[in-house]
Amino acid sequence: MDTTGPVAATRVVVGEDESLTRESLRLVLAREEFEVVGLAADADRLLELTRAELPDLVITDIRMPPRLADDGLQAALEIRRTLPDIAVAVLSHHLQRRYAMELLADRPHGIGYLLKQRIADVDNFRQDLLRVAGGGTALDPEVVALMVSRARAVDDAVQRLTPRQAEVLAHMAEGRSNGWIARHLVLTEKAVIQHVSNVYDTLGLYSDDDINRRVLAVTRYLSHQADRV
C-alpha cells in the first residue's frame, strides 16, 4: 500500500501591483505545481502576507508601491534577511545587473532574478521557479549575457575562453547544473565537467562542485570585470 500520499504543492506569495500581471501570474501558477496563498499589490502587504503565511516561495516585482521605486526589491532583501528559509524570485521589466548582485550577496541559495517576459514561456518559467524553491539559483540569461559581454570587452582571461567555454560559463552563472548544460549543448556530462574545469583554470577561480557556490564565484568575477567597462 502506498503511504507516501500526494506531493505537497509549493506554497507561493505573489507581489505585483499591476492587476492584469498579478492575475496572469496567479493563473499560471495555479495550473502548475504551486499553491498561491497570498496576493499583494504593494511591498508592505507583501511583507505582511509573507510573515503570516510563511510560504515556500515569494515572487515579487521590483517596482512597487508605496514609493513606486525599488520597494519590491527592498522587500525581497528584507525577506532574505529575516526569513532565510523562504526562497525569493524577483521579476523585472528591465535589466539591472546591480539588482542581481544585491540579491545574491553572500548566500546564492533559493534566489531568482528573471525578466517578466519569461512568464510567457510557461514551462521554463515553472522550472526556474521550482529550482529556486528547491534552494537553487535562477539568473535571467539576458542579465548573464550582459555580464559576459562586458567582461569580454576588458578582461584578457575571459577573452581566452573558447566559444564553447564561454557558453558553459554563461550557463554556470544562470545556475544550471552540469547535467542541464550537457543536455542543452548536446554534450556528454564528462565533456561539460572538463569545460567547467578549464573555465575555472582560465579565470583563476576555485573549483567547486556546489552549484550555488559556483554561481556566486562566477557572477562576482563577471560583475567585477563588468564594472571596469
N, C-alpha and C positions, 0 to 999 in steps of 0.2 A: 504494500500500500504506500502511495506517495504522500509523505507528510511534509514535503517542503512548502507546498502552497504556492500561490502566485507571487511573482517578484513585485515588490513594492515599487510604485511609480516614484520618480524623482519629484520631490515637492519644490515648487518654484514660486517666488515672489517677483513680480514684474514692475519696474518703474519706467513709465513713459508718459509724457504729458500730452502727446498728440493722440486723440481718442481713436482715430482710424488705425494708426500703427499699433496702439495698445490692444485693440480688439483683434487685429490680424495676428499679433503675437499669441494672444490667448487661444485663438482658434487653431493656429499651427501647433502649439504646444499640446493642446488637448487631444489632437489627432495622433500624437506621438507618445513617448513613454514618460510623460510629465503630468503632474497634477498641479494646476495653478491654484495656490492657496491665498493669493493676495494680489491686488492690482492697485498701483499708486500713481497719481498724477503729479506728484511733487516729491522733492527729496525728503522733506520732513516726514511725510506719510510713509515713504519707502522705509525709512529707518524705524518708524513705529511698527509697521507690519512685520519687518524682519525680526525685530526683538520679540514680538508677540508670537509669531508662527515658527521661528527657528527653522526655516526651510533648508533643503539641501543646496539650493542654488538661488542666487539673486541675479536677475537680468535687468540692467538699467541703461537708459540713455545717459549721455554725458551732460547735455544742455537741458536743464530742467528748472522749473520754478523752485523756490520763490525768487531767486535773483536772475533766472534765465541765463546763467553763466555756466560754470562747470560744477553746478550743485550735485548732479548725479555722480560725477567722478569723486567729489569730496565725500558723498555718502558711501560710495564703494570703498574708499580708503578707510573710512570710519568702521565699516563692517569688517574689513580685513584686520583692523587693529583690535577691535573689541570682541569680535565673534570669529576667530580664526578658523573654526571648523566649517564655516559656510563658504561655499565656492561662489565666485563672482564673475559674471560675464558682462563686460561693458560694450555697448553698441554706440556707433558714431556715424554721422554722415560724412565726416572728413578725416583725412589722415593727420594724426598728431603723434609723432614718434615719442614726444615727451610724456604723453599720457601712458603709453605702453610701458615706458621705463618706470614711471611712478608706481604703476600697479605691480610690476614685477618686484621692484625693490630687492630685498634680500630673501624673499620667500616665493619662488616661482611655482607655487602649488595651487591648484584649484583656481586658476585665473584665466580669463579670456578677454581679448580686445579685438572686436570684429567690426567691419563696416556693415551698415544696415542693409546694403544691397545683398548681403549673403543670405538674408532671410528667404529670398526668392528661391534659392537652391535648397529646398527643404531637407533633403537627405543629408547633404554635407553640413548644413546648419545644425541639424539634430545630432550628428556625430560629434561636431565640435562641442556642443553643449554637454553631451554625455561625457566627453573626455574631460571637460572642465569639472563637471560634477563629481567625476571619479578621482579628482585630485591632480589631473593633468593640466597642460597649458595649451592654449589656442591663440596664436597671434595671427592677425589677418595677413595673408600673403602680400597684399599691397604695401603694408607697413614694412614688412621684411624686405621686399624688393627695393623700397626706397633706401633702407639702411645699407643694403648690399651695394646698390648703385653708387651711393655717396662714398662708401668705403673704398670701392674700386677706383674712384677718382683720385684718391690721395694716398692709399696705403699699398706699398710695394708687396707686402705679403699676400694681400687679397688679390692683387694683380697676378701673382704667380700661381694662383689656383687654376686648374684646368676648368673648362666649361662644365664638365660633369661634377667636379668637386664643388664648384660654385652653386650648382643646383642642389647638391646634397647639403651644403652649408645653409642655404635658404630654408630647406625643409626642416633641418635641425632647429633653426630659430623659430619656426612655426610651432614646434612642439611635437613633431612627428617622430614615431618610433622607426628603428631600422627596418622592421618588417613592412611598415607602411611605405617607406621610401623605396624599398626593393620592389614592391608591387606597383607603385606609381611609375617608377622609372624602368620597369621591366628588367630588373637585375636580380642576381642572386643576393640573398642576405649577406653572404660571405663577401661579395664584392662591395656592398654598401659599407660593411664594417671596415674594409680596407680604405675606402674613400674617406670615411669618418676619421680614421687614424691619420691619414695624410693631411686632412684639413687641420686637425689638432697640431700636428707637427709643423705645418707651414705657418700657422698663426701663433705658435708658441703657447698654446693653451694646454692646461692639464686635462688629460683624457679621463672621462668619467662616463660610466655606463648608465647612470641615473638620468633619465630623460629631462627631468625638471632642472637638475643642476647644470646639465649641458646647455639647456635653453638660456639660463641665466648667464653662463660664461660667454656664450656666443653673442647674445644680444648686447651684453655690456661691451664686448670688444667692438662690435659693429657700431654701437651708439657712440663710443669714444672716437672712432675713426670718422664717423659722420659729422661730429662736432667740429672737426678740423676743416670741413669744406667751407 
